Amino acid sequence: MAETALALAQKAAQLFRERGFENARLEAELLLAGVLGIKRLELYTQFDRPIDEQELETFRSWVRRRLRHEPLQYITGDVQFRTLRLKVDRRALIPRPETEVLVGVALDHLKRQAAPAPRVLDLGTGTGAIALAVLAEHPAATAVATDASLDALALARENAESTGLVARLTLRSGDLWDAVAADERFDVVVSNPPYVAEAEAPTLAPEVREWEPGAALFAGADGLQVIQRIVDGAAAHLLPGGLLAIEVGLGQAGAVAARLDATRAFESARIVQDLADRPRIVSAVRRAEDAD
């Protein structure tokens, strides 16, 4: 007799609890819903559903992968990011809720500026999540998204095509400003760059340390190596009144804001809290050129 969805979810949750996983029941249900091709909440109306052999084998495989600390999003192959469902795999960092706040900062600025056809630059795009979320919620915008990883750019293109936004997105290969023409200027420059100090690697969860691409995580001894390059080059690529918005690590916001203020090319930097009330986004508006 075939096992039911409820029985499988309960067994997997118990196994996860025994191995010390937090949110064991939630993870078991998300994996099972992914196998069945339904939303987690729909699972509650189908707990008596018999699970066939193919579904059972896939579920067991996914549970084994999760027990090796492979991120759940890599196992299911997708992630919800604001209004979009995006493909995700080991070619790029998994988009986080904190980065949804970064998108919100960019969109708020675009709405205030009310430019007829704003241009957005996303440095280090990874999955394409930031650029695509902005495009999805601001129909008049176009975006350029860059990444040093060709694998990440291929994933971003897949997401642009699946979301129907590919016509408004230009993807470029290159390391930060190397992918941007000297005379190119934008209404918004946004980035979720690497910002973890290399010495912090042992403190990261195994899901992060062992599975996500290190090039998207680590940035020198203090974690600020990439952010500093973004700050130092931003003024040359922003229109007057344009916004620079960067996601930063814990304890970095003050130093990044000070570096922005020291350029004298921006209005006073602003620090925005994330969903857990931690300083996570640093943004600043480009001054008029005669004020430099």
Secondary structure, DSSP 8 states (H G I E B T S, - for coil): ---BHHHHHHHHHHHHHHTT-TTHHHHHHHHHHHHHTS-HHHHTT-TT-B--HHHHHHHHHHHHHHHTT--HHHHHTEEEETTEEEE--TTS----HHHHHHHHHHHHHHHHH--SS-EEEEES-TTSHHHHHHHHH-TT-EEEEEES-HHHHHHHHHHHHHTT-GGGEEEEESSGGGGS-TT--EEEEEE----B-GGGGGGS-HHHHTTS-GGGTB-TTTS-HHHHHHHHHHGGGEEEEEEEEEE--TT-HHHHHHHHHHHSSBS--EEEE-TTS-EEEEEEEB--GGG-
